Amino acid sequence: MLAGGAHLQVDVSEAVVSGNAMVAVHSVFENIRVAGATTRSPLIAATNVYIRGALGWRMVMHHASPVPDAADFGDLSPRVVH
């Protein structure tokens, strides 16, 4: 999907991993930078779900969304996440 495109640098942080012998869920923040770009990319919250099958681990779901800046919400920013 990314072959021949811009060179990307992806830094992963705040990894939360849970699972068992058959299913694993990874939730992370991704900071993606394009080589040579001068603008800052938004922080991305990503979740990947993997299932273990006869051929090993396979990703069965991926979701990623930009994380809004807290300043975008002013006083409405949540203080507690449930």
Phi, psi and omega in degrees: 000326183256003182299133178078358181268196180294148177284122182250143172246120181245119175254127182255137177217171176053042182291132173236120184240132175218160179159191179214201184292341186242338184224140175226142178235125178243125174242129185216165166258138178240131173250108185255128179238139175265130181303128178085354181285145178258346179268150180276132176277151178290152173292138183246132171263123183234145176230132176236136177243130181240145175234137178271126179233194182298332181259011180105197182282135178226136175286128181246350179204139174221135175221139178216139179217147175292144178268121180291148174293142179302328181296337180295338185255349181058229181286351181276356180301132179292143177262338181228134175251129181262000000 
